[in-house]
Amino acid sequence: MLANGDKAKIGSITAGYEHFHDWKRLAESDPGVVDMETLLKGVYSKKNFMDIFENFIIYDNSAVRQIKTLAKNHQYLGVNQVITALHDPQRAKGKLGVFWHTQGAGKSYSMVFFTAKVHHKIGGNYTFLICTDRDDLDTQIYKTFADCGVADNDKATVPLYYDSRGETLGVATNDINERIAEKLEQIEIDDIDVKERLERELKRDYHIITAEKRLNQIARDFVGHYTTSWETGKAMLVCIDKLTCVRMYALIKQYWTQKEEDIEASWKMAAGEEKEYLSDFQEHYEKIIAEYNKEKDRHNIETTFEALLKFVQALDEEENRAMREGMDEETLAIYDLLLKPDLTQKEIQKIKKVAKGLLAKLKDKLKHLYKWQDKEPTRDEAKVFIRDFLWDEKTGLPVDFYTQNDVERKSADVFYHVYRAYPTVPSPYYAAAG
């Protein structure tokens, strides 16, 4: 911040003075006032400062050197107004408002700030479609997202990287794979240097094709597929060049080791924990019988039967509770996560209905999400489904007893439980317990 005690401007520490700007408003409806007090209130309150630090600073690599860019006042207010509209459950679908810019006001940066903040703070499987009226603007906005690291790191612009992966995605987002195949076919016919031809013909796409995040995703898909389908076929991976081939080998080896560890952990969780749980009861039971066999007098017999009674009660407590509540163990787990203190009997019955409905709908949805735990879009789809179900006035939690924060917290609790217990449907863990 540059200030003289009356007026003030703000900008990046590495920026020239011409790039420092005023902070005129605390809200969009305020009249513009250029003074130090407005800037201090608008930027240095704890909430605003952390928001700017977390969501409104980007690093642009389009120039010779990296440029640190801080959002301007109108960008900060405009983006946050759109975010507020996105959070509003009463808004009309698809209508977030108009964020108007004059020429040179930083429209591209505003798009970067908005898309990055949505994915960072809200989550969900959002896809952003950016439309322009000129080819040069297509290139410009693409380069802005790529040079700011958003296209490769934040999934804010899905079509810019890792497109079709066959049946795993089910739909291609652009034609990169087709164009690669076409160029490779031409290379085989023309018999020229492969690397030189690909670099020339696919120069714009080469860094997308070989981006670290894209290669990571391909390696995960490769390992995920062949750890379940290896009995019926062989695997072949064709890379665009030798360097990419070496990178892919290292990534596949890494994810293969992780997959082995995950499978082993799943087996232990599905079988070992239940076995350990039952072993504790077995040891307790044997100890009771051993005490009984020491001396069969009346007092010892009565003590033994009292201990056995408590043992059976402990063994059946959760099952009996599920029966009393009119739910199976799976539904009871969801019910316990949704419950909160001081509810009326009417609201408790409502929560039971919500738990049953949510579990049934969620299990039906997860059945159709292929390896849903492995990919961020499908994980986010499950999160959003849970949150929307619990927020809905017809299907969700009682609005008079659950605040928006309650719904967000309960949604997160249910998601983490589902993530652990339902790698597939039906759940292998409840099946093992049964």
N, C-alpha and C positions, 0 to 999 in steps of 0.2 A: 504494500500500500504506500502510495506517495501522498503526503498531506502537508498542509501549512497551518493546520489548526482551524481552518474554515472550510476550504474545499479539499476534496480528496479523489484520487483515482486508484484503480486496482489493476494488477496484471501479473504475469509470470516474472520471476526474478531474472530470467534470461531474456526477457522481451525488451525491445526498444521502447522509448517513451511513446512513440506514435501508436503502439499497440496497447497501451494502458487505457482504461475506459471508465466512465462514470457508473455509479450505482444509484439510479435516480428514484427507484420505487421499492417499497416493501411488499406491495401487492399490485396486481395489474390495474386495478381501479384507482390507485393513488395518482395524484398529480405529480409530474416529474419535478424533483427538487435536487439540484446538484449541490450537496453539502457533505461534510465529513460525518455528521450525525447519522444521516440516512445510510451511508455506506457501512458504518460501524454496526448499526442495528441489523442491516440486511445480510451482512457477511459474517460477523463475529459473534452472533448469538450461538450458543453451543449446538443447537439443532441444525441451523443453517450451515455453520462451519463444517460440521461432520458430513453433512449432505454434499456440500461442494467438494470436500476432500475425497469423498468416496465415489461420487458419481459425475462430477462436472470438471474433471481434469483429464485431458487426453494427450497422447504423445504422437505427433504427426511426423512420419518419416518420408514425406513426399519431397522435401528439400534436400540440399546437400548434407545438412546436419539435422538431427532430430529436434523438433520444436515442441516445447511444452505449452499447451494451450489451455487457458482458463475460460470457462463459460462467461458470456456477458450477461448483464442484468436481465435483458428480455429473453434470453435463452433459458436462464435458470427459472424464471417465473413461468414461461410458456410450457416448458417440458413438465414442470411439476403440476401445472393445471391439467395437462393431459393425463398424467399419472393419477391425479385425484379423480378425474372422470372415469378412468379405467377401473378404479376401485369401487365406484358407485354401483351397487347392485340394482338401483332403480333407473339407471340410464337406459335409453333406447338402444337396442343392439346396433353396433356399428357406428354409433354417433358419439365421437369424442370431442367434437368442436373443431374450429378452424384456428390454426396457428399461423398468423400472417407475418410475412417477412418482406421488407423492401429489398431492392437489389443490393447485394454486397453485405447483407445483414447476418450471413452465416447459416444459410438454410441447411447446407450439408452437415455442418457440425451439429446443428440442432437435431438432425435425424440420428446422428451417431450417439449423442447424449441420450436421446429418448429410447432408442432400441436397446442400447447397452444397459440402461437403468431398468427397463422392463425385465430383461433376462436376469439381471443381477438381483433385483429386489423382489420381483413378483414371481418369477419362474413361469411354468406352464409352457406348453408347446406352441408358442406364438411364432407365426411366420409373417414377415413384413414385406409387402410388395410396394416397390418404389417406382412410380411411373414418371417419365419425362417426355418432352415433345421433340427432342433432338438427339441424334446419335452421340454428339459430343458431350451432352449432359449425362447420357448413360455411362460413358467412359469416366467422366468427372466424378460422379457419385460412387461408382465402383472403386476408383482409385482412392477416394477419401476413406471409404470403409476399410479397404485393404491396407492403406498406409497408416491408419490409426490402429491396426491390429484387431479390429472388431470382426472382420470377415472370417479370420482364421481362429480366433480365440473365444468369441462370445456367442457364436451361432445366431447372431442378430440378422444375418442375411443368408438364409439357407441356400439359395441357388449359386452362391459364389464358391462353394467347395463341395467336396465328396458327394457326387451325385448318385447315379444308379449303382446299386449293389445287388442287382438281380432280385431274387424272390424275397430276400430279407427285408428290403424296403417296400417292394411291391410297385413302386412308381419312381420314375426318373425325374429329377428336377431340372436337368438340362441335357445337352447332347455331347458332352465331353467324351464319353466312352465311344460313341459312334464315330466321332471325328478322329479319335485315336486309331480305331480299327481301319478307317478309310486311309489314313496316312500310312499306316503300317503296310497295307496292301499295296499302295503305290510304291513304297520303298522296296518291297520284294520284287516288284515288276521292274523298277528302274535300276535296281542294284547299285545304289549310292550309299554314302556314309549315313548310317542310321542316326547317330547322335546329332550330326549337323542338320539333317533334314528335319528331325523332330524339333530341335531348338528353333529352327526358322519357321516351320509351319505352325507350331503350337506354342510360340513364344509367350503369348498372353496367358496361356493356360498351364504352362509347365510348372510354375511355382504353386499353383492350386493343386495339380495332380500329385505333386511330391510333398505337399505340406505335411508337417509333422502330425497334426491332428487327424488328417485324412488317412495317413499310413497307419496310425494307431488304431483307428476304427476298422480299417480293413483287416489288420492283424487280429483284432478281437473277434471279428466275424469269422475269419478263417479258423481260428482255434475253437470258437464256439460251435461251428458246424462240424468240424472233423473230430471233435471229442465225443460227438453223439452219433456220427454217421460213418465212422472209420471202418466198421465191419463190412460194408457193402461197396467200397470203392477206394480209389486212390485220389491223392490231392496233387494239383499242379498249380503253381503260381508263376505268372509271366510278368516281369517288371519292365518298366520303360527304359531303364539303363542299369549299368552294373552297380553304381553307387546306391540307387534305390533298392536294388536286390539285396545288397549287404545290409542296408538299414532294415528291410523287411525281415531278413533272417534273424537279426537281433531282437526285433519286436515280437516276432512269432515265438521265439524261444522264451522270451520273458513271460508272455501271456500264457504259453503252454504250461510253464512251471506254476503260475498263479492258478490256472484252471485245475491242475492236479491237486493243489492245496485246498482249493474251494470244494472239490468233490469229496476229498477226504474229510474235510470239516463237516460237510453236509451229512455224510454217512454217520459220523460220530454224533452229530446233533439228533439225527433221526432215530438212531438205535442206541447209542451209548448213554445219552442222558436219561432216556427212559429206563434203560437197564439199571443205571446207577440209582435212579429214583426208586425203582422196585427193590433193588438190593438193600437199600436202607430199611425198607419195611420188612424185608425178609430177615435181616439181622435182628431187628427189633422183635420180630415174632419168635425167632429161635431163642433169643435171650429170655423171653417170657416163659417159653416151654422148659428151658433149662432150669429156671428158678422153680417152676412147678415140680419138676422131677426130683429136686433135691430132697424134699420132705412133703409127703402127701397128707398133711394134717388139715383140719377144717379151715384154719385161718389162712394157710397157704393156698388152698383151693379157692377160697373167696377172693383173695388178693389177685390170684391168677386170672379168674374170670373178669374181675373188675378191669384189670390191665388189658385183657383181650377185647373187652367191650370198648374201651377207649381207643384201642388200636383200630378196630373196625370202623369206628366213628371217624377217626382221622383219615382212614383210607377212602371212605365214601363221602367225605364232607363236600368236596368240590362237585362230585357227580350228583349228590343229593341236592345241593344248592341249585345246580342247573335244572334239575327236575322240578324243584319248588318254584323256580322262576319261570318255568314253562319254556325253557330254551335248551339247546344242546350246548356243548362246551365251546364250540367255535363262536356261536352267537353271544354266549355269556362273556367271552373275552372282549368283544366289541362293546357290549353293554357296559361292562366295568370301566372301559376307557371313556365312554360318553357321559357316565353318571357324574353328578356333582352334588354337594351337600344341600340340605334344606329344600329338597323338592317335594311337592305335594304328591299324594298317591296318584292323582290324575296324570301328573307330568312324568312320574316314574313309568306308568303304563305307556305313555307316549314314547319314552326313551327305548323301551323294549321293542316297540313297533319300528322305531327308527333303526335300531341295531339289526333287526331281522331283515328289513328292507334293504339297508345298505349292504349287508353281507351278501345277500342274494344277488343284487344288481352288480356288485363289485366282482364276485366270483364269475358271473356270466361274462363280464367285460374282460377280465384277465385271461379267460380261456381263449380269447381271440387276439391277444397281444403276444406275438411270438417273442419268447425270451425277454419279457418285459423288464426284468431287472437289469439287463445288460446295457440298455441304451437310455440316454438322458431324455429323449423325446417321449418314450413310452413310460418312463418313471414319472415324468411331469404330467403326462396324460392321466395317470392313476391319481396323482396328487390333486389335480384340478377336479377330477370326477368326484373324489371324496369331499372336497371343499364345497363344490356346487350342490351336492346332495344334501349336506348338512346345513347349508345356508338357505336352501329352498324352503319357502314358507309351507308348502304342501308336504314335502317328504322329510324335512330336516328338523333340527332341534327347536324346542319351543322358544319363540322370539322374545317372550316376556321374561324368560329365565336365563337366556344365553346371549351375551353381548357378542359383538363382532370379534373381539379378542378371544372370547371363549371358543367361538367356532374355529378360529384360526388355530388355536392351541389343540383343540380336540381333533381337528383334521390332521395335524402333524402327528399326534399320538397314534391315531388309527393307521396312518400311512406307514409309520415305522414298524408297527406290529404286523401289518400285512406284508411289508417287505421281508421281514424275517420269516413269517410263517407260511407264505404262499409263493414260493418260487415257481410252483406249478399249481394247477387246480385239477383235482382236489389236493389239499395240503398234505404233503408227506409226513408232517409232524403230528397232525391230528390223527392221520391214519395209523402211525406207529403207536400213538398213545392208546388208540382203540384196540 
